[in-house]
Amino acid sequence: LPISPKTVNNVLTVLNTMLKKAVEWDLIERMPCAVRLLPTPTSSAKFHDFAEYEQLVLAAEQLDPRAYLSVLLAGEGGLRCGEMMALEWTDVDLDKRQLCVERSEWKGHVTSPKGGRLRYIPMTGRLAGALRDHRHLRSARVLCEADGSALTQKVVQGLIQRAARAAKLRNDGVHILRHTFCSHLAMRGAPAGAIQALAGHQDLATTQRYMHLSPAALDAAIRLLETGQPRVEI
């Protein structure tokens, strides 16, 4: 199978980091070459529109409490799959209606979130209500099996995919809900910096992929040019 430019760039980025560390640790005298990334096409992220997202929420609520909570954590909290799996009740502040995302799980190993920084996410009323209703003592983890054991990535993805099938929507698991979270924020006029902080994007360029969806923000920017100009009736 052909390897995509993005996959090649991932490998090149790791190689570049390793070589720089080797120089830093005096294992080699200097960088043996310049590592240049391949050009990659800018793709638009798929997401659910507002009506589709509500269909998915309803289907998940009727399907399984864990599916419902998973959809809301991703679609209204912007959590990645590993961040949902590692979320603990101590990270949930229902009084402040706030989540603290400070860990993620990957193949049984708990690490820091992608980018290495924790973030705080204000909760929607619906997400806070779902967490309140879901409260249990089976485990420190918010999402777990009936016996308290941790959910695997396959189980979490499967819950969301089942809900998507029930809602007759694209079956793209957690990631489309992350895109939906960012897209809906942009469409509602949220600033790029706020979306970046809430989604935990390390690079603002990642966030900028969603900003074309914010016509209101673009219109407001153009209106700034009219400040102080004489009003013209058309």
DRENPA-3360 file (N, C-alpha, C; in nm, 2 decimals, always signed):
BEGIN
1 = LPISPKTV = +0.08/-0.12/+0.00/+0.00/+0.00/+0.00/+0.09/+0.12/+0.00 ~ +0.05/+0.23/-0.07/+0.13/+0.35/-0.07/+0.12/+0.42/+0.06 ~ +0.23/+0.49/+0.10/+0.23/+0.56/+0.23/+0.20/+0.70/+0.20 ~ +0.11/+0.76/+0.28/+0.07/+0.90/+0.26/+0.18/+0.99/+0.30 ~ +0.18/+1.11/+0.24/+0.28/+1.21/+0.29/+0.27/+1.25/+0.44 ~ +0.15/+1.24/+0.49/+0.14/+1.27/+0.64/+0.21/+1.17/+0.72 ~ +0.20/+1.04/+0.68/+0.26/+0.93/+0.75/+0.41/+0.94/+0.74 ~ +0.46/+0.98/+0.62/+0.61/+1.00/+0.60/+0.65/+1.11/+0.69;
9 = NNVLTVLN = +0.58/+1.22/+0.69/+0.62/+1.34/+0.78/+0.62/+1.30/+0.92 ~ +0.53/+1.21/+0.97/+0.54/+1.17/+1.11/+0.67/+1.10/+1.14 ~ +0.71/+1.02/+1.05/+0.84/+0.94/+1.07/+0.96/+1.04/+1.06 ~ +0.95/+1.13/+0.97/+1.06/+1.23/+0.95/+1.07/+1.32/+1.07 ~ +0.96/+1.36/+1.13/+0.96/+1.44/+1.25/+1.02/+1.37/+1.37 ~ +0.99/+1.24/+1.38/+1.06/+1.16/+1.49/+1.21/+1.15/+1.47 ~ +1.24/+1.13/+1.34/+1.39/+1.12/+1.31/+1.46/+1.25/+1.34 ~ +1.40/+1.36/+1.30/+1.46/+1.49/+1.32/+1.48/+1.52/+1.47;
17 = TMLKKAVE = +1.38/+1.48/+1.55/+1.39/+1.50/+1.70/+1.50/+1.41/+1.75 ~ +1.51/+1.29/+1.71/+1.62/+1.20/+1.75/+1.75/+1.25/+1.72 ~ +1.77/+1.30/+1.60/+1.90/+1.35/+1.56/+1.94/+1.48/+1.64 ~ +1.84/+1.56/+1.67/+1.87/+1.68/+1.75/+1.91/+1.64/+1.89 ~ +1.84/+1.54/+1.95/+1.88/+1.49/+2.08/+2.02/+1.43/+2.08 ~ +2.05/+1.36/+1.97/+2.18/+1.30/+1.97/+2.29/+1.41/+1.97 ~ +2.27/+1.52/+1.90/+2.36/+1.63/+1.90/+2.37/+1.69/+2.04 ~ +2.25/+1.71/+2.10/+2.24/+1.77/+2.24/+2.32/+1.68/+2.34;
25 = WDLIERMP = +2.31/+1.55/+2.32/+2.37/+1.46/+2.42/+2.52/+1.42/+2.38 ~ +2.57/+1.49/+2.28/+2.71/+1.47/+2.23/+2.73/+1.33/+2.18 ~ +2.63/+1.27/+2.13/+2.64/+1.13/+2.07/+2.69/+1.15/+1.92 ~ +2.66/+1.26/+1.86/+2.71/+1.29/+1.73/+2.75/+1.44/+1.73 ~ +2.84/+1.48/+1.64/+2.89/+1.61/+1.64/+2.79/+1.72/+1.59 ~ +2.72/+1.68/+1.49/+2.63/+1.77/+1.42/+2.52/+1.70/+1.35 ~ +2.42/+1.77/+1.31/+2.31/+1.71/+1.23/+2.37/+1.66/+1.10 ~ +2.35/+1.54/+1.06/+2.41/+1.48/+0.94/+2.34/+1.53/+0.81;
33 = CAVRLLPT = +2.22/+1.58/+0.83/+2.14/+1.63/+0.71/+2.03/+1.72/+0.76 ~ +1.97/+1.79/+0.67/+1.85/+1.87/+0.70/+1.73/+1.78/+0.67 ~ +1.64/+1.77/+0.76/+1.52/+1.69/+0.74/+1.41/+1.79/+0.69 ~ +1.36/+1.76/+0.57/+1.26/+1.85/+0.52/+1.13/+1.76/+0.50 ~ +1.02/+1.82/+0.54/+0.89/+1.75/+0.54/+0.83/+1.76/+0.40 ~ +0.75/+1.66/+0.36/+0.69/+1.66/+0.23/+0.57/+1.76/+0.23 ~ +0.54/+1.82/+0.12/+0.41/+1.90/+0.12/+0.29/+1.81/+0.13 ~ +0.20/+1.86/+0.21/+0.07/+1.78/+0.23/-0.05/+1.87/+0.19;
41 = PTSSAKFH = -0.15/+1.81/+0.12/-0.26/+1.89/+0.09/-0.34/+1.93/+0.22 ~ -0.40/+2.05/+0.22/-0.48/+2.09/+0.33/-0.62/+2.03/+0.31 ~ -0.67/+1.94/+0.40/-0.80/+1.88/+0.38/-0.89/+1.94/+0.48 ~ -1.02/+1.95/+0.44/-1.12/+2.00/+0.53/-1.17/+1.88/+0.62 ~ -1.19/+1.91/+0.75/-1.23/+1.80/+0.84/-1.38/+1.78/+0.83 ~ -1.41/+1.65/+0.83/-1.55/+1.61/+0.83/-1.61/+1.63/+0.97 ~ -1.74/+1.68/+0.97/-1.80/+1.70/+1.10/-1.95/+1.68/+1.08 ~ -2.02/+1.66/+1.19/-2.17/+1.65/+1.19/-2.22/+1.80/+1.20;
49 = DFAEYEQL = -2.32/+1.83/+1.11/-2.39/+1.96/+1.13/-2.47/+1.95/+1.26 ~ -2.54/+2.06/+1.29/-2.61/+2.07/+1.42/-2.72/+1.97/+1.43 ~ -2.80/+1.95/+1.32/-2.91/+1.86/+1.32/-2.86/+1.71/+1.34 ~ -2.75/+1.68/+1.26/-2.70/+1.55/+1.27/-2.64/+1.52/+1.41 ~ -2.58/+1.61/+1.47/-2.52/+1.59/+1.60/-2.63/+1.56/+1.70 ~ -2.75/+1.64/+1.69/-2.86/+1.61/+1.78/-2.92/+1.47/+1.76 ~ -2.92/+1.43/+1.63/-2.96/+1.29/+1.60/-2.87/+1.19/+1.67 ~ -2.74/+1.21/+1.67/-2.65/+1.12/+1.73/-2.66/+1.12/+1.88;
57 = VLAAEQLD = -2.68/+1.24/+1.94/-2.70/+1.25/+2.09/-2.82/+1.17/+2.13 ~ -2.93/+1.19/+2.05/-3.06/+1.12/+2.09/-3.04/+0.96/+2.07 ~ -2.98/+0.92/+1.97/-2.95/+0.78/+1.94/-2.87/+0.72/+2.05 ~ -2.76/+0.79/+2.09/-2.67/+0.74/+2.20/-2.75/+0.73/+2.33 ~ -2.83/+0.83/+2.36/-2.90/+0.83/+2.49/-3.00/+0.71/+2.50 ~ -3.06/+0.68/+2.38/-3.15/+0.56/+2.38/-3.07/+0.43/+2.38 ~ -2.95/+0.43/+2.34/-2.87/+0.31/+2.32/-2.81/+0.26/+2.45 ~ -2.73/+0.35/+2.52/-2.65/+0.31/+2.63/-2.60/+0.43/+2.71;
65 = PRAYLSVL = -2.61/+0.44/+2.84/-2.56/+0.56/+2.91/-2.42/+0.59/+2.89 ~ -2.33/+0.49/+2.87/-2.19/+0.51/+2.84/-2.17/+0.57/+2.70 ~ -2.25/+0.53/+2.60/-2.25/+0.58/+2.47/-2.29/+0.73/+2.47 ~ -2.40/+0.76/+2.55/-2.45/+0.89/+2.56/-2.34/+0.99/+2.62 ~ -2.28/+0.94/+2.72/-2.17/+1.02/+2.79/-2.05/+1.04/+2.70 ~ -2.01/+0.93/+2.63/-1.90/+0.94/+2.54/-1.92/+1.04/+2.43 ~ -2.04/+1.04/+2.37/-2.07/+1.13/+2.26/-2.06/+1.28/+2.31 ~ -2.11/+1.30/+2.43/-2.11/+1.44/+2.49/-1.97/+1.48/+2.53;
73 = LAGEGGLR = -1.89/+1.39/+2.58/-1.75/+1.42/+2.62/-1.67/+1.46/+2.50 ~ -1.70/+1.39/+2.39/-1.62/+1.43/+2.27/-1.69/+1.55/+2.19 ~ -1.82/+1.55/+2.18/-1.89/+1.65/+2.10/-1.91/+1.78/+2.17 ~ -1.91/+1.78/+2.30/-1.94/+1.90/+2.38/-1.82/+1.93/+2.47 ~ -1.73/+1.84/+2.49/-1.61/+1.86/+2.57/-1.48/+1.86/+2.49 ~ -1.49/+1.80/+2.36/-1.37/+1.80/+2.28/-1.26/+1.70/+2.32 ~ -1.30/+1.60/+2.41/-1.20/+1.51/+2.45/-1.16/+1.41/+2.35 ~ -1.03/+1.37/+2.34/-0.99/+1.26/+2.26/-1.03/+1.13/+2.33;
81 = CGEMMALE = -1.02/+1.02/+2.25/-1.06/+0.89/+2.30/-0.98/+0.85/+2.43 ~ -0.85/+0.87/+2.42/-0.76/+0.83/+2.54/-0.79/+0.92/+2.66 ~ -0.83/+1.04/+2.63/-0.86/+1.14/+2.74/-0.99/+1.10/+2.81 ~ -1.09/+1.05/+2.73/-1.21/+1.00/+2.79/-1.19/+0.87/+2.87 ~ -1.11/+0.78/+2.82/-1.08/+0.66/+2.89/-1.01/+0.68/+3.02 ~ -0.92/+0.79/+3.03/-0.85/+0.81/+3.15/-0.91/+0.91/+3.24 ~ -1.03/+0.97/+3.20/-1.10/+1.07/+3.29/-1.14/+1.00/+3.42 ~ -1.11/+1.07/+3.53/-1.15/+1.02/+3.66/-1.24/+1.12/+3.73;
89 = WTDVDLDK = -1.32/+1.07/+3.83/-1.42/+1.15/+3.90/-1.35/+1.27/+3.96 ~ -1.23/+1.26/+4.00/-1.16/+1.37/+4.07/-1.13/+1.48/+3.96 ~ -1.14/+1.45/+3.84/-1.13/+1.55/+3.73/-1.26/+1.63/+3.70 ~ -1.37/+1.59/+3.76/-1.50/+1.64/+3.73/-1.54/+1.73/+3.85 ~ -1.57/+1.86/+3.82/-1.62/+1.95/+3.92/-1.76/+1.99/+3.88 ~ -1.86/+1.93/+3.94/-1.99/+1.95/+3.90/-2.04/+2.09/+3.95 ~ -1.99/+2.13/+4.06/-2.02/+2.26/+4.12/-1.98/+2.38/+4.03 ~ -1.85/+2.37/+3.98/-1.80/+2.47/+3.89/-1.84/+2.44/+3.74;
97 = RQLCVERS = -1.90/+2.32/+3.72/-1.93/+2.28/+3.58/-1.80/+2.28/+3.50 ~ -1.70/+2.21/+3.54/-1.57/+2.22/+3.48/-1.50/+2.08/+3.48 ~ -1.44/+2.05/+3.37/-1.35/+1.93/+3.36/-1.21/+1.96/+3.35 ~ -1.13/+1.88/+3.42/-0.98/+1.90/+3.41/-0.93/+1.78/+3.33 ~ -0.87/+1.81/+3.22/-0.81/+1.70/+3.13/-0.66/+1.70/+3.15 ~ -0.61/+1.60/+3.23/-0.47/+1.60/+3.27/-0.40/+1.47/+3.24 ~ -0.48/+1.37/+3.18/-0.41/+1.24/+3.15/-0.48/+1.18/+3.03 ~ -0.41/+1.09/+2.97/-0.47/+1.01/+2.86/-0.42/+0.87/+2.87;
105 = EWKGHVTS = -0.49/+0.78/+2.81/-0.45/+0.64/+2.81/-0.42/+0.59/+2.67 ~ -0.31/+0.52/+2.65/-0.28/+0.46/+2.52/-0.23/+0.32/+2.54 ~ -0.31/+0.22/+2.50/-0.27/+0.08/+2.51/-0.23/+0.04/+2.66 ~ -0.31/+0.09/+2.75/-0.29/+0.05/+2.89/-0.20/+0.14/+2.97 ~ -0.13/+0.23/+2.90/-0.04/+0.32/+2.96/-0.10/+0.46/+2.98 ~ -0.10/+0.51/+3.10/-0.15/+0.65/+3.13/-0.04/+0.75/+3.11 ~ -0.06/+0.85/+3.03/+0.04/+0.95/+3.00/-0.03/+1.09/+3.01 ~ +0.05/+1.19/+2.98/-0.01/+1.33/+2.97/-0.09/+1.34/+2.85;
113 = PKGGRLRY = -0.18/+1.44/+2.84/-0.26/+1.46/+2.71/-0.16/+1.49/+2.60 ~ -0.21/+1.48/+2.48/-0.13/+1.51/+2.36/-0.09/+1.66/+2.38 ~ +0.04/+1.69/+2.36/+0.09/+1.83/+2.38/+0.15/+1.84/+2.51 ~ +0.12/+1.75/+2.61/+0.18/+1.75/+2.74/+0.13/+1.85/+2.84 ~ +0.02/+1.92/+2.81/-0.04/+2.02/+2.90/-0.18/+1.99/+2.94 ~ -0.21/+2.01/+3.07/-0.35/+1.99/+3.11/-0.43/+2.11/+3.06 ~ -0.56/+2.09/+3.05/-0.65/+2.20/+3.02/-0.78/+2.18/+3.10 ~ -0.85/+2.30/+3.11/-0.97/+2.30/+3.18/-1.08/+2.33/+3.08;
121 = IPMTGRLA = -1.19/+2.26/+3.09/-1.30/+2.27/+2.99/-1.43/+2.30/+3.07 ~ -1.49/+2.42/+3.05/-1.63/+2.44/+3.11/-1.73/+2.34/+3.04 ~ -1.82/+2.29/+3.12/-1.91/+2.19/+3.07/-2.04/+2.26/+3.03 ~ -2.10/+2.21/+2.92/-2.24/+2.24/+2.89/-2.33/+2.19/+3.00 ~ -2.45/+2.24/+3.01/-2.55/+2.19/+3.10/-2.58/+2.05/+3.08 ~ -2.59/+2.01/+2.95/-2.63/+1.87/+2.91/-2.52/+1.77/+2.95 ~ -2.39/+1.81/+2.93/-2.28/+1.72/+2.97/-2.27/+1.71/+3.12 ~ -2.29/+1.82/+3.20/-2.29/+1.82/+3.34/-2.40/+1.73/+3.39;
129 = GALRDHRH = -2.52/+1.74/+3.33/-2.63/+1.65/+3.37/-2.60/+1.51/+3.35 ~ -2.54/+1.48/+3.24/-2.51/+1.34/+3.20/-2.41/+1.28/+3.30 ~ -2.31/+1.36/+3.34/-2.21/+1.31/+3.44/-2.27/+1.29/+3.57 ~ -2.36/+1.38/+3.61/-2.43/+1.37/+3.74/-2.51/+1.24/+3.75 ~ -2.58/+1.21/+3.64/-2.67/+1.10/+3.63/-2.59/+0.97/+3.63 ~ -2.47/+0.98/+3.57/-2.38/+0.86/+3.55/-2.29/+0.83/+3.68 ~ -2.30/+0.91/+3.78/-2.21/+0.90/+3.89/-2.22/+0.76/+3.95 ~ -2.10/+0.70/+3.98/-2.10/+0.57/+4.04/-1.97/+0.55/+4.12;
137 = LRSARVLC = -1.97/+0.44/+4.20/-1.85/+0.42/+4.29/-1.78/+0.29/+4.24 ~ -1.81/+0.24/+4.12/-1.74/+0.12/+4.07/-1.59/+0.13/+4.05 ~ -1.55/+0.26/+4.02/-1.41/+0.28/+3.98/-1.39/+0.43/+3.99 ~ -1.26/+0.46/+4.00/-1.22/+0.60/+3.99/-1.24/+0.66/+3.85 ~ -1.24/+0.57/+3.75/-1.27/+0.61/+3.61/-1.41/+0.65/+3.59 ~ -1.44/+0.75/+3.51/-1.57/+0.79/+3.48/-1.64/+0.68/+3.39 ~ -1.56/+0.64/+3.29/-1.61/+0.54/+3.20/-1.55/+0.40/+3.23 ~ -1.63/+0.31/+3.27/-1.58/+0.17/+3.30/-1.68/+0.07/+3.28;
145 = EADGSALT = -1.64/-0.06/+3.29/-1.73/-0.17/+3.28/-1.81/-0.19/+3.40 ~ -1.91/-0.28/+3.40/-2.00/-0.30/+3.52/-1.92/-0.35/+3.64 ~ -1.80/-0.42/+3.61/-1.72/-0.46/+3.73/-1.62/-0.36/+3.77 ~ -1.62/-0.25/+3.71/-1.52/-0.14/+3.74/-1.39/-0.14/+3.66 ~ -1.38/-0.24/+3.57/-1.26/-0.24/+3.49/-1.26/-0.13/+3.39 ~ -1.14/-0.09/+3.34/-1.13/+0.02/+3.25/-1.18/-0.02/+3.11 ~ -1.24/+0.08/+3.04/-1.28/+0.05/+2.90/-1.16/+0.06/+2.81 ~ -1.16/-0.02/+2.71/-1.06/-0.02/+2.61/-1.10/+0.08/+2.50;
153 = QKVVQGLI = -1.00/+0.12/+2.42/-1.03/+0.21/+2.31/-1.13/+0.15/+2.21 ~ -1.12/+0.02/+2.19/-1.21/-0.05/+2.10/-1.35/-0.04/+2.15 ~ -1.37/-0.05/+2.28/-1.51/-0.04/+2.34/-1.56/+0.10/+2.33 ~ -1.48/+0.20/+2.36/-1.53/+0.34/+2.35/-1.57/+0.37/+2.20 ~ -1.48/+0.34/+2.11/-1.50/+0.36/+1.97/-1.63/+0.29/+1.93 ~ -1.64/+0.16/+1.98/-1.76/+0.08/+1.94/-1.89/+0.14/+1.99 ~ -1.89/+0.20/+2.11/-2.01/+0.26/+2.16/-2.06/+0.38/+2.07 ~ -1.96/+0.46/+2.03/-1.99/+0.58/+1.95/-2.03/+0.53/+1.81;
161 = QRAARAAK = -1.97/+0.43/+1.75/-2.00/+0.38/+1.62/-2.14/+0.32/+1.62 ~ -2.18/+0.25/+1.73/-2.31/+0.19/+1.73/-2.42/+0.30/+1.73 ~ -2.39/+0.41/+1.81/-2.48/+0.52/+1.81/-2.49/+0.59/+1.67 ~ -2.38/+0.60/+1.60/-2.38/+0.66/+1.47/-2.46/+0.57/+1.37 ~ -2.45/+0.44/+1.38/-2.53/+0.35/+1.30/-2.68/+0.37/+1.33 ~ -2.71/+0.37/+1.46/-2.85/+0.39/+1.50/-2.91/+0.52/+1.45 ~ -2.82/+0.62/+1.44/-2.87/+0.76/+1.39/-2.85/+0.77/+1.24 ~ -2.81/+0.66/+1.18/-2.79/+0.66/+1.03/-2.69/+0.77/+0.99;
169 = LRNDGVHI = -2.58/+0.79/+1.06/-2.48/+0.89/+1.03/-2.35/+0.82/+1.00 ~ -2.25/+0.91/+0.95/-2.12/+0.86/+0.92/-2.06/+0.79/+1.04 ~ -2.00/+0.68/+1.02/-1.95/+0.59/+1.13/-1.80/+0.62/+1.15 ~ -1.76/+0.73/+1.20/-1.62/+0.77/+1.21/-1.57/+0.78/+1.36 ~ -1.64/+0.72/+1.45/-1.59/+0.71/+1.59/-1.57/+0.85/+1.65 ~ -1.47/+0.85/+1.74/-1.45/+0.97/+1.83/-1.40/+1.09/+1.75 ~ -1.32/+1.07/+1.65/-1.25/+1.18/+1.59/-1.34/+1.28/+1.51 ~ -1.45/+1.22/+1.45/-1.54/+1.32/+1.39/-1.61/+1.40/+1.49;
177 = LRHTFCSH = -1.63/+1.35/+1.61/-1.69/+1.43/+1.72/-1.60/+1.54/+1.77 ~ -1.46/+1.52/+1.77/-1.37/+1.62/+1.79/-1.38/+1.73/+1.69 ~ -1.39/+1.69/+1.56/-1.40/+1.79/+1.45/-1.54/+1.86/+1.47 ~ -1.64/+1.79/+1.51/-1.77/+1.86/+1.53/-1.76/+1.96/+1.64 ~ -1.69/+1.93/+1.75/-1.68/+2.02/+1.86/-1.61/+2.15/+1.81 ~ -1.50/+2.14/+1.74/-1.43/+2.26/+1.69/-1.51/+2.33/+1.59 ~ -1.57/+2.26/+1.50/-1.65/+2.32/+1.39/-1.76/+2.40/+1.44 ~ -1.84/+2.34/+1.54/-1.95/+2.41/+1.59/-1.91/+2.54/+1.67;
185 = LAMRGAPA = -1.80/+2.53/+1.74/-1.75/+2.65/+1.81/-1.72/+2.76/+1.71 ~ -1.65/+2.72/+1.60/-1.62/+2.82/+1.50/-1.74/+2.88/+1.44 ~ -1.84/+2.79/+1.41/-1.96/+2.84/+1.34/-2.04/+2.93/+1.44 ~ -2.03/+2.91/+1.57/-2.09/+3.00/+1.66/-2.02/+3.13/+1.69 ~ -1.90/+3.14/+1.63/-1.82/+3.27/+1.64/-1.72/+3.27/+1.75 ~ -1.68/+3.15/+1.80/-1.57/+3.14/+1.90/-1.44/+3.18/+1.84 ~ -1.35/+3.26/+1.91/-1.22/+3.30/+1.86/-1.13/+3.18/+1.85 ~ -1.04/+3.18/+1.75/-0.95/+3.07/+1.73/-0.87/+3.04/+1.85;
193 = GAIQALAG = -0.83/+3.14/+1.93/-0.75/+3.11/+2.05/-0.83/+3.03/+2.15 ~ -0.96/+3.06/+2.16/-1.04/+2.98/+2.26/-1.06/+2.84/+2.21 ~ -1.08/+2.82/+2.08/-1.10/+2.68/+2.03/-0.97/+2.61/+2.05 ~ -0.85/+2.67/+2.03/-0.73/+2.60/+2.05/-0.71/+2.56/+2.19 ~ -0.74/+2.64/+2.29/-0.73/+2.61/+2.43/-0.82/+2.50/+2.47 ~ -0.95/+2.50/+2.42/-1.05/+2.40/+2.46/-1.02/+2.27/+2.40 ~ -0.97/+2.27/+2.28/-0.94/+2.14/+2.21/-0.80/+2.08/+2.24 ~ -0.72/+2.17/+2.30/-0.58/+2.12/+2.33/-0.50/+2.11/+2.21;
201 = HQDLATTQ = -0.52/+2.19/+2.11/-0.43/+2.19/+2.00/-0.30/+2.26/+2.03 ~ -0.19/+2.19/+2.00/-0.06/+2.25/+2.03/-0.02/+2.36/+1.93 ~ -0.07/+2.34/+1.81/-0.04/+2.44/+1.70/-0.16/+2.51/+1.66 ~ -0.16/+2.64/+1.65/-0.27/+2.72/+1.61/-0.31/+2.69/+1.47 ~ -0.22/+2.64/+1.39/-0.25/+2.61/+1.25/-0.35/+2.50/+1.24 ~ -0.35/+2.41/+1.34/-0.45/+2.30/+1.35/-0.59/+2.36/+1.37 ~ -0.60/+2.46/+1.45/-0.73/+2.53/+1.48/-0.78/+2.60/+1.36 ~ -0.68/+2.66/+1.29/-0.72/+2.75/+1.17/-0.80/+2.67/+1.07;
209 = RYMHLSPA = -0.79/+2.54/+1.07/-0.86/+2.45/+0.97/-1.01/+2.47/+0.98 ~ -1.06/+2.52/+1.10/-1.20/+2.53/+1.13/-1.25/+2.67/+1.11 ~ -1.16/+2.77/+1.09/-1.20/+2.91/+1.10/-1.28/+2.96/+0.98 ~ -1.27/+2.88/+0.86/-1.34/+2.92/+0.75/-1.49/+2.90/+0.77 ~ -1.53/+2.83/+0.87/-1.67/+2.80/+0.90/-1.73/+2.91/+0.98 ~ -1.66/+3.02/+1.01/-1.71/+3.13/+1.09/-1.73/+3.25/+1.01 ~ -1.84/+3.25/+0.93/-1.87/+3.37/+0.85/-1.90/+3.50/+0.94 ~ -1.96/+3.47/+1.05/-1.99/+3.59/+1.14/-1.86/+3.66/+1.19;
217 = ALDAAIRL = -1.76/+3.58/+1.22/-1.63/+3.63/+1.26/-1.56/+3.71/+1.14 ~ -1.57/+3.65/+1.02/-1.52/+3.72/+0.90/-1.59/+3.85/+0.88 ~ -1.72/+3.85/+0.89/-1.80/+3.97/+0.87/-1.77/+4.08/+0.97 ~ -1.75/+4.03/+1.10/-1.71/+4.13/+1.20/-1.58/+4.19/+1.17 ~ -1.48/+4.11/+1.12/-1.35/+4.16/+1.09/-1.36/+4.27/+0.98 ~ -1.44/+4.25/+0.88/-1.46/+4.35/+0.77/-1.52/+4.48/+0.82 ~ -1.62/+4.46/+0.92/-1.68/+4.58/+0.97/-1.59/+4.67/+1.05 ~ -1.47/+4.61/+1.09/-1.37/+4.69/+1.16/-1.32/+4.80/+1.06;
225 = LETGQPRV = -1.31/+4.77/+0.93/-1.26/+4.86/+0.83/-1.36/+4.99/+0.82 ~ -1.48/+4.97/+0.86/-1.58/+5.08/+0.84/-1.58/+5.17/+0.96 ~ -1.50/+5.14/+1.07/-1.49/+5.23/+1.18/-1.44/+5.37/+1.14 ~ -1.52/+5.47/+1.17/-1.48/+5.61/+1.14/-1.51/+5.65/+0.99 ~ -1.56/+5.55/+0.91/-1.59/+5.59/+0.77/-1.73/+5.65/+0.77 ~ -1.76/+5.74/+0.68/-1.90/+5.79/+0.66/-1.99/+5.68/+0.62 ~ -2.11/+5.69/+0.68/-2.21/+5.58/+0.65/-2.26/+5.61/+0.50 ~ -2.27/+5.50/+0.43/-2.31/+5.51/+0.29/-2.44/+5.42/+0.27;
233 = EI = -2.55/+5.48/+0.23/-2.67/+5.41/+0.21/-2.67/+5.35/+0.07 ~ -2.70/+5.22/+0.06/-2.71/+5.15/-0.06/-2.85/+5.11/-0.10;
% end
